[in-house]
Amino acid sequence: MRLIHAPIGVGDQAWVCAGAFIAPGIEVGSGAVVGARSVVTRNVEPWTIVAGNPARFIKQRVLGD
């Protein structure tokens, strides 16, 4: 099998937790959180929280009022 490689983008203030797999070519938006051990195969919108296998939207990330 051929090696598939593409850059992975991680925006400012984003957090990718331990053991997460981010597929080639994926963009993790600014302020987004990827939960531990998640498998991300689609772009993650800015200021959202995703988790699971495959990673799914959990909720919007809102910083203190």
PDB file of N, CA, C and O in Angstrom:
ATOM      1  N   MET A   1       0.837  -1.175   0.000  1.00  0.00           N
ATOM      2  CA  MET A   1       0.000   0.000   0.000  1.00  0.00           C
ATOM      3  C   MET A   1       0.884   1.242   0.000  1.00  0.00           C
ATOM      4  O   MET A   1       1.920   1.285   0.664  1.00  0.00           O
ATOM      5  N   ARG A   2       0.460   2.240  -0.750  1.00  0.00           N
ATOM      6  CA  ARG A   2       1.185   3.513  -0.776  1.00  0.00           C
ATOM      7  C   ARG A   2       0.984   4.278   0.514  1.00  0.00           C
ATOM      8  O   ARG A   2      -0.074   4.217   1.141  1.00  0.00           O
ATOM      9  N   LEU A   3       2.029   5.002   0.895  1.00  0.00           N
ATOM     10  CA  LEU A   3       1.942   5.877   2.050  1.00  0.00           C
ATOM     11  C   LEU A   3       1.140   7.117   1.667  1.00  0.00           C
ATOM     12  O   LEU A   3       1.451   7.785   0.681  1.00  0.00           O
ATOM     13  N   ILE A   4       0.121   7.416   2.439  1.00  0.00           N
ATOM     14  CA  ILE A   4      -0.682   8.618   2.219  1.00  0.00           C
ATOM     15  C   ILE A   4      -0.241   9.646   3.247  1.00  0.00           C
ATOM     16  O   ILE A   4      -0.304   9.400   4.451  1.00  0.00           O
ATOM     17  N   HIS A   5       0.203  10.789   2.768  1.00  0.00           N
ATOM     18  CA  HIS A   5       0.641  11.819   3.698  1.00  0.00           C
ATOM     19  C   HIS A   5       0.135  13.183   3.237  1.00  0.00           C
ATOM     20  O   HIS A   5       0.121  13.504   2.049  1.00  0.00           O
ATOM     21  N   ALA A   6      -0.273  13.957   4.214  1.00  0.00           N
ATOM     22  CA  ALA A   6      -0.741  15.324   3.985  1.00  0.00           C
ATOM     23  C   ALA A   6      -0.604  16.056   5.308  1.00  0.00           C
ATOM     24  O   ALA A   6      -0.701  15.438   6.368  1.00  0.00           O
ATOM     25  N   PRO A   7      -0.383  17.351   5.264  1.00  0.00           N
ATOM     26  CA  PRO A   7      -0.218  18.097   6.520  1.00  0.00           C
ATOM     27  C   PRO A   7      -1.493  18.087   7.360  1.00  0.00           C
ATOM     28  O   PRO A   7      -2.605  18.048   6.833  1.00  0.00           O
ATOM     29  N   ILE A   8      -1.305  18.122   8.675  1.00  0.00           N
ATOM     30  CA  ILE A   8      -2.400  18.230   9.633  1.00  0.00           C
ATOM     31  C   ILE A   8      -2.322  19.630  10.223  1.00  0.00           C
ATOM     32  O   ILE A   8      -1.261  20.048  10.687  1.00  0.00           O
ATOM     33  N   GLY A   9      -3.435  20.360  10.211  1.00  0.00           N
ATOM     34  CA  GLY A   9      -3.447  21.718  10.750  1.00  0.00           C
ATOM     35  C   GLY A   9      -4.105  21.754  12.114  1.00  0.00           C
ATOM     36  O   GLY A   9      -5.174  21.178  12.313  1.00  0.00           O
ATOM     37  N   VAL A  10      -3.460  22.436  13.056  1.00  0.00           N
ATOM     38  CA  VAL A  10      -4.029  22.611  14.391  1.00  0.00           C
ATOM     39  C   VAL A  10      -4.043  24.107  14.683  1.00  0.00           C
ATOM     40  O   VAL A  10      -2.990  24.741  14.758  1.00  0.00           O
ATOM     41  N   GLY A  11      -5.241  24.666  14.846  1.00  0.00           N
ATOM     42  CA  GLY A  11      -5.403  26.102  15.050  1.00  0.00           C
ATOM     43  C   GLY A  11      -4.957  26.575  16.418  1.00  0.00           C
ATOM     44  O   GLY A  11      -4.726  25.776  17.326  1.00  0.00           O
ATOM     45  N   ASP A  12      -4.839  27.895  16.550  1.00  0.00           N
ATOM     46  CA  ASP A  12      -4.483  28.518  17.824  1.00  0.00           C
ATOM     47  C   ASP A  12      -5.477  28.129  18.911  1.00  0.00           C
ATOM     48  O   ASP A  12      -6.677  28.033  18.658  1.00  0.00           O
ATOM     49  N   GLN A  13      -4.979  27.910  20.102  1.00  0.00           N
ATOM     50  CA  GLN A  13      -5.767  27.595  21.292  1.00  0.00           C
ATOM     51  C   GLN A  13      -6.516  26.274  21.187  1.00  0.00           C
ATOM     52  O   GLN A  13      -7.399  26.013  22.003  1.00  0.00           O
ATOM     53  N   ALA A  14      -6.193  25.435  20.210  1.00  0.00           N
ATOM     54  CA  ALA A  14      -6.806  24.109  20.107  1.00  0.00           C
ATOM     55  C   ALA A  14      -6.075  23.157  21.039  1.00  0.00           C
ATOM     56  O   ALA A  14      -4.906  23.372  21.359  1.00  0.00           O
ATOM     57  N   TRP A  15      -6.763  22.100  21.476  1.00  0.00           N
ATOM     58  CA  TRP A  15      -6.183  21.124  22.378  1.00  0.00           C
ATOM     59  C   TRP A  15      -6.481  19.732  21.823  1.00  0.00           C
ATOM     60  O   TRP A  15      -7.640  19.339  21.690  1.00  0.00           O
ATOM     61  N   VAL A  16      -5.421  18.998  21.505  1.00  0.00           N
ATOM     62  CA  VAL A  16      -5.547  17.612  21.062  1.00  0.00           C
ATOM     63  C   VAL A  16      -5.078  16.750  22.227  1.00  0.00           C
ATOM     64  O   VAL A  16      -3.892  16.750  22.559  1.00  0.00           O
ATOM     65  N   CYS A  17      -5.996  16.018  22.849  1.00  0.00           N
ATOM     66  CA  CYS A  17      -5.683  15.246  24.048  1.00  0.00           C
ATOM     67  C   CYS A  17      -4.873  13.994  23.715  1.00  0.00           C
ATOM     68  O   CYS A  17      -4.741  13.610  22.554  1.00  0.00           O
ATOM     69  N   ALA A  18      -4.338  13.372  24.760  1.00  0.00           N
ATOM     70  CA  ALA A  18      -3.429  12.230  24.635  1.00  0.00           C
ATOM     71  C   ALA A  18      -4.030  11.085  23.825  1.00  0.00           C
ATOM     72  O   ALA A  18      -5.200  10.737  23.979  1.00  0.00           O
ATOM     73  N   GLY A  19      -3.203  10.512  22.963  1.00  0.00           N
ATOM     74  CA  GLY A  19      -3.565   9.309  22.228  1.00  0.00           C
ATOM     75  C   GLY A  19      -4.540   9.501  21.082  1.00  0.00           C
ATOM     76  O   GLY A  19      -4.988   8.519  20.489  1.00  0.00           O
ATOM     77  N   ALA A  20      -4.878  10.736  20.756  1.00  0.00           N
ATOM     78  CA  ALA A  20      -5.815  10.982  19.655  1.00  0.00           C
ATOM     79  C   ALA A  20      -5.138  10.711  18.319  1.00  0.00           C
ATOM     80  O   ALA A  20      -3.951  10.994  18.158  1.00  0.00           O
ATOM     81  N   PHE A  21      -5.876  10.168  17.365  1.00  0.00           N
ATOM     82  CA  PHE A  21      -5.399   9.953  16.000  1.00  0.00           C
ATOM     83  C   PHE A  21      -6.058  10.993  15.108  1.00  0.00           C
ATOM     84  O   PHE A  21      -7.284  11.084  15.046  1.00  0.00           O
ATOM     85  N   ILE A  22      -5.239  11.773  14.420  1.00  0.00           N
ATOM     86  CA  ILE A  22      -5.737  12.764  13.469  1.00  0.00           C
ATOM     87  C   ILE A  22      -5.297  12.296  12.086  1.00  0.00           C
ATOM     88  O   ILE A  22      -4.099  12.181  11.826  1.00  0.00           O
ATOM     89  N   ALA A  23      -6.248  12.025  11.201  1.00  0.00           N
ATOM     90  CA  ALA A  23      -5.935  11.518   9.867  1.00  0.00           C
ATOM     91  C   ALA A  23      -5.205  12.575   9.032  1.00  0.00           C
ATOM     92  O   ALA A  23      -5.319  13.769   9.308  1.00  0.00           O
ATOM     93  N   PRO A  24      -4.462  12.144   8.022  1.00  0.00           N
ATOM     94  CA  PRO A  24      -3.749  13.090   7.154  1.00  0.00           C
ATOM     95  C   PRO A  24      -4.712  14.082   6.493  1.00  0.00           C
ATOM     96  O   PRO A  24      -5.809  13.710   6.074  1.00  0.00           O
ATOM     97  N   GLY A  25      -4.290  15.339   6.406  1.00  0.00           N
ATOM     98  CA  GLY A  25      -5.057  16.364   5.715  1.00  0.00           C
ATOM     99  C   GLY A  25      -6.163  17.002   6.531  1.00  0.00           C
ATOM    100  O   GLY A  25      -6.901  17.841   6.015  1.00  0.00           O
ATOM    101  N   ILE A  26      -6.293  16.628   7.782  1.00  0.00           N
ATOM    102  CA  ILE A  26      -7.370  17.146   8.628  1.00  0.00           C
ATOM    103  C   ILE A  26      -6.968  18.485   9.239  1.00  0.00           C
ATOM    104  O   ILE A  26      -5.800  18.698   9.565  1.00  0.00           O
ATOM    105  N   GLU A  27      -7.942  19.388   9.393  1.00  0.00           N
ATOM    106  CA  GLU A  27      -7.753  20.684  10.048  1.00  0.00           C
ATOM    107  C   GLU A  27      -8.547  20.679  11.357  1.00  0.00           C
ATOM    108  O   GLU A  27      -9.751  20.424  11.364  1.00  0.00           O
ATOM    109  N   VAL A  28      -7.855  20.964  12.460  1.00  0.00           N
ATOM    110  CA  VAL A  28      -8.502  21.135  13.759  1.00  0.00           C
ATOM    111  C   VAL A  28      -8.588  22.641  13.976  1.00  0.00           C
ATOM    112  O   VAL A  28      -7.562  23.310  14.097  1.00  0.00           O
ATOM    113  N   GLY A  29      -9.801  23.175  14.026  1.00  0.00           N
ATOM    114  CA  GLY A  29     -10.017  24.615  14.092  1.00  0.00           C
ATOM    115  C   GLY A  29      -9.525  25.258  15.371  1.00  0.00           C
ATOM    116  O   GLY A  29      -9.287  24.581  16.371  1.00  0.00           O
ATOM    117  N   SER A  30      -9.376  26.563  15.329  1.00  0.00           N
ATOM    118  CA  SER A  30      -8.942  27.340  16.496  1.00  0.00           C
ATOM    119  C   SER A  30      -9.870  27.091  17.678  1.00  0.00           C
ATOM    120  O   SER A  30     -11.092  27.096  17.531  1.00  0.00           O
ATOM    121  N   GLY A  31      -9.279  26.872  18.853  1.00  0.00           N
ATOM    122  CA  GLY A  31     -10.053  26.702  20.072  1.00  0.00           C
ATOM    123  C   GLY A  31     -10.776  25.380  20.210  1.00  0.00           C
ATOM    124  O   GLY A  31     -11.480  25.174  21.199  1.00  0.00           O
ATOM    125  N   ALA A  32     -10.629  24.477  19.257  1.00  0.00           N
ATOM    126  CA  ALA A  32     -11.314  23.185  19.317  1.00  0.00           C
ATOM    127  C   ALA A  32     -10.630  22.259  20.317  1.00  0.00           C
ATOM    128  O   ALA A  32      -9.452  22.433  20.630  1.00  0.00           O
ATOM    129  N   VAL A  33     -11.379  21.270  20.817  1.00  0.00           N
ATOM    130  CA  VAL A  33     -10.832  20.249  21.706  1.00  0.00           C
ATOM    131  C   VAL A  33     -11.135  18.887  21.097  1.00  0.00           C
ATOM    132  O   VAL A  33     -12.276  18.592  20.741  1.00  0.00           O
ATOM    133  N   VAL A  34     -10.093  18.054  20.982  1.00  0.00           N
ATOM    134  CA  VAL A  34     -10.241  16.669  20.522  1.00  0.00           C
ATOM    135  C   VAL A  34     -10.001  15.782  21.733  1.00  0.00           C
ATOM    136  O   VAL A  34      -8.914  15.803  22.311  1.00  0.00           O
ATOM    137  N   GLY A  35     -11.007  15.000  22.124  1.00  0.00           N
ATOM    138  CA  GLY A  35     -10.924  14.169  23.322  1.00  0.00           C
ATOM    139  C   GLY A  35      -9.869  13.076  23.224  1.00  0.00           C
ATOM    140  O   GLY A  35      -9.465  12.679  22.131  1.00  0.00           O
ATOM    141  N   ALA A  36      -9.432  12.597  24.379  1.00  0.00           N
ATOM    142  CA  ALA A  36      -8.416  11.554  24.454  1.00  0.00           C
ATOM    143  C   ALA A  36      -8.847  10.300  23.691  1.00  0.00           C
ATOM    144  O   ALA A  36     -10.002   9.878  23.759  1.00  0.00           O
ATOM    145  N   ARG A  37      -7.901   9.723  22.973  1.00  0.00           N
ATOM    146  CA  ARG A  37      -8.074   8.473  22.211  1.00  0.00           C
ATOM    147  C   ARG A  37      -9.095   8.579  21.076  1.00  0.00           C
ATOM    148  O   ARG A  37      -9.539   7.553  20.562  1.00  0.00           O
ATOM    149  N   SER A  38      -9.473   9.782  20.676  1.00  0.00           N
ATOM    150  CA  SER A  38     -10.421   9.980  19.573  1.00  0.00           C
ATOM    151  C   SER A  38      -9.765   9.664  18.241  1.00  0.00           C
ATOM    152  O   SER A  38      -8.543   9.726  18.102  1.00  0.00           O
ATOM    153  N   VAL A  39     -10.598   9.323  17.260  1.00  0.00           N
ATOM    154  CA  VAL A  39     -10.144   9.081  15.899  1.00  0.00           C
ATOM    155  C   VAL A  39     -10.832  10.115  15.015  1.00  0.00           C
ATOM    156  O   VAL A  39     -12.035  10.035  14.767  1.00  0.00           O
ATOM    157  N   VAL A  40     -10.046  11.093  14.542  1.00  0.00           N
ATOM    158  CA  VAL A  40     -10.600  12.216  13.783  1.00  0.00           C
ATOM    159  C   VAL A  40     -10.352  11.988  12.293  1.00  0.00           C
ATOM    160  O   VAL A  40      -9.208  11.944  11.842  1.00  0.00           O
ATOM    161  N   THR A  41     -11.438  11.843  11.539  1.00  0.00           N
ATOM    162  CA  THR A  41     -11.346  11.609  10.095  1.00  0.00           C
ATOM    163  C   THR A  41     -12.012  12.710   9.287  1.00  0.00           C
ATOM    164  O   THR A  41     -12.033  12.654   8.058  1.00  0.00           O
ATOM    165  N   ARG A  42     -12.557  13.713   9.970  1.00  0.00           N
ATOM    166  CA  ARG A  42     -13.176  14.876   9.316  1.00  0.00           C
ATOM    167  C   ARG A  42     -12.672  16.135  10.005  1.00  0.00           C
ATOM    168  O   ARG A  42     -12.278  16.098  11.171  1.00  0.00           O
ATOM    169  N   ASN A  43     -12.686  17.246   9.284  1.00  0.00           N
ATOM    170  CA  ASN A  43     -12.250  18.510   9.865  1.00  0.00           C
ATOM    171  C   ASN A  43     -13.074  18.849  11.106  1.00  0.00           C
ATOM    172  O   ASN A  43     -14.267  18.555  11.177  1.00  0.00           O
ATOM    173  N   VAL A  44     -12.412  19.473  12.081  1.00  0.00           N
ATOM    174  CA  VAL A  44     -13.061  19.866  13.331  1.00  0.00           C
ATOM    175  C   VAL A  44     -13.299  21.369  13.273  1.00  0.00           C
ATOM    176  O   VAL A  44     -12.363  22.145  13.078  1.00  0.00           O
ATOM    177  N   GLU A  45     -14.544  21.774  13.442  1.00  0.00           N
ATOM    178  CA  GLU A  45     -14.910  23.188  13.394  1.00  0.00           C
ATOM    179  C   GLU A  45     -14.294  23.945  14.565  1.00  0.00           C
ATOM    180  O   GLU A  45     -14.081  23.369  15.631  1.00  0.00           O
ATOM    181  N   PRO A  46     -14.005  25.241  14.374  1.00  0.00           N
ATOM    182  CA  PRO A  46     -13.461  26.046  15.475  1.00  0.00           C
ATOM    183  C   PRO A  46     -14.411  26.075  16.680  1.00  0.00           C
ATOM    184  O   PRO A  46     -15.632  26.087  16.526  1.00  0.00           O
ATOM    185  N   TRP A  47     -13.830  26.086  17.861  1.00  0.00           N
ATOM    186  CA  TRP A  47     -14.532  26.224  19.137  1.00  0.00           C
ATOM    187  C   TRP A  47     -15.601  25.158  19.355  1.00  0.00           C
ATOM    188  O   TRP A  47     -16.685  25.442  19.865  1.00  0.00           O
ATOM    189  N   THR A  48     -15.277  23.919  18.957  1.00  0.00           N
ATOM    190  CA  THR A  48     -16.156  22.783  19.237  1.00  0.00           C
ATOM    191  C   THR A  48     -15.370  21.725  20.003  1.00  0.00           C
ATOM    192  O   THR A  48     -14.139  21.751  20.031  1.00  0.00           O
ATOM    193  N   ILE A  49     -16.087  20.802  20.619  1.00  0.00           N
ATOM    194  CA  ILE A  49     -15.488  19.669  21.315  1.00  0.00           C
ATOM    195  C   ILE A  49     -15.954  18.412  20.593  1.00  0.00           C
ATOM    196  O   ILE A  49     -17.149  18.222  20.367  1.00  0.00           O
ATOM    197  N   VAL A  50     -14.995  17.551  20.233  1.00  0.00           N
ATOM    198  CA  VAL A  50     -15.302  16.280  19.582  1.00  0.00           C
ATOM    199  C   VAL A  50     -14.615  15.161  20.356  1.00  0.00           C
ATOM    200  O   VAL A  50     -13.582  15.377  20.989  1.00  0.00           O
ATOM    201  N   ALA A  51     -15.199  13.958  20.300  1.00  0.00           N
ATOM    202  CA  ALA A  51     -14.605  12.809  20.972  1.00  0.00           C
ATOM    203  C   ALA A  51     -15.195  11.534  20.400  1.00  0.00           C
ATOM    204  O   ALA A  51     -16.272  11.548  19.804  1.00  0.00           O
ATOM    205  N   GLY A  52     -14.482  10.435  20.585  1.00  0.00           N
ATOM    206  CA  GLY A  52     -14.984   9.118  20.208  1.00  0.00           C
ATOM    207  C   GLY A  52     -14.281   8.533  19.004  1.00  0.00           C
ATOM    208  O   GLY A  52     -13.351   9.120  18.450  1.00  0.00           O
ATOM    209  N   ASN A  53     -14.756   7.341  18.608  1.00  0.00           N
ATOM    210  CA  ASN A  53     -14.225   6.633  17.458  1.00  0.00           C
ATOM    211  C   ASN A  53     -15.403   6.144  16.610  1.00  0.00           C
ATOM    212  O   ASN A  53     -16.035   5.140  16.942  1.00  0.00           O
ATOM    213  N   PRO A  54     -15.695   6.845  15.528  1.00  0.00           N
ATOM    214  CA  PRO A  54     -15.057   8.058  15.025  1.00  0.00           C
ATOM    215  C   PRO A  54     -15.462   9.267  15.867  1.00  0.00           C
ATOM    216  O   PRO A  54     -16.498   9.255  16.533  1.00  0.00           O
ATOM    217  N   ALA A  55     -14.637  10.305  15.828  1.00  0.00           N
ATOM    218  CA  ALA A  55     -14.913  11.513  16.614  1.00  0.00           C
ATOM    219  C   ALA A  55     -16.225  12.144  16.154  1.00  0.00           C
ATOM    220  O   ALA A  55     -16.482  12.298  14.960  1.00  0.00           O
ATOM    221  N   ARG A  56     -17.039  12.500  17.131  1.00  0.00           N
ATOM    222  CA  ARG A  56     -18.331  13.144  16.865  1.00  0.00           C
ATOM    223  C   ARG A  56     -18.430  14.428  17.681  1.00  0.00           C
ATOM    224  O   ARG A  56     -17.789  14.583  18.720  1.00  0.00           O
ATOM    225  N   PHE A  57     -19.250  15.337  17.179  1.00  0.00           N
ATOM    226  CA  PHE A  57     -19.499  16.606  17.861  1.00  0.00           C
ATOM    227  C   PHE A  57     -20.116  16.329  19.230  1.00  0.00           C
ATOM    228  O   PHE A  57     -21.078  15.569  19.337  1.00  0.00           O
ATOM    229  N   ILE A  58     -19.560  16.949  20.281  1.00  0.00           N
ATOM    230  CA  ILE A  58     -20.116  16.832  21.630  1.00  0.00           C
ATOM    231  C   ILE A  58     -20.875  18.104  21.990  1.00  0.00           C
ATOM    232  O   ILE A  58     -22.053  18.062  22.344  1.00  0.00           O
ATOM    233  N   LYS A  59     -20.173  19.246  21.890  1.00  0.00           N
ATOM    234  CA  LYS A  59     -20.833  20.523  22.164  1.00  0.00           C
ATOM    235  C   LYS A  59     -19.922  21.665  21.731  1.00  0.00           C
ATOM    236  O   LYS A  59     -18.750  21.459  21.416  1.00  0.00           O
ATOM    237  N   GLN A  60     -20.479  22.863  21.721  1.00  0.00           N
ATOM    238  CA  GLN A  60     -19.694  24.075  21.453  1.00  0.00           C
ATOM    239  C   GLN A  60     -18.821  24.353  22.672  1.00  0.00           C
ATOM    240  O   GLN A  60     -19.233  24.108  23.806  1.00  0.00           O
ATOM    241  N   ARG A  61     -17.635  24.855  22.440  1.00  0.00           N
ATOM    242  CA  ARG A  61     -16.749  25.259  23.534  1.00  0.00           C
ATOM    243  C   ARG A  61     -16.966  26.743  23.798  1.00  0.00           C
ATOM    244  O   ARG A  61     -16.772  27.576  22.912  1.00  0.00           O
ATOM    245  N   VAL A  62     -17.372  27.067  25.024  1.00  0.00           N
ATOM    246  CA  VAL A  62     -17.632  28.452  25.405  1.00  0.00           C
ATOM    247  C   VAL A  62     -16.738  28.773  26.592  1.00  0.00           C
ATOM    248  O   VAL A  62     -16.778  28.091  27.616  1.00  0.00           O
ATOM    249  N   LEU A  63     -15.933  29.817  26.444  1.00  0.00           N
ATOM    250  CA  LEU A  63     -15.073  30.230  27.542  1.00  0.00           C
ATOM    251  C   LEU A  63     -15.860  31.144  28.474  1.00  0.00           C
ATOM    252  O   LEU A  63     -16.851  31.749  28.066  1.00  0.00           O
ATOM    253  N   GLY A  64     -15.413  31.244  29.739  1.00  0.00           N
ATOM    254  CA  GLY A  64     -16.101  32.004  30.781  1.00  0.00           C
ATOM    255  C   GLY A  64     -16.799  33.277  30.335  1.00  0.00           C
ATOM    256  O   GLY A  64     -16.359  33.949  29.403  1.00  0.00           O
ATOM    257  N   ASP A  65     -17.885  33.597  31.010  1.00  0.00           N
ATOM    258  CA  ASP A  65     -18.684  34.779  30.675  1.00  0.00           C
ATOM    259  C   ASP A  65     -18.096  36.025  31.255  1.00  0.00           C
ATOM    260  O   ASP A  65     -18.645  37.111  31.069  1.00  0.00           O
TER     261      ASP A  65
END
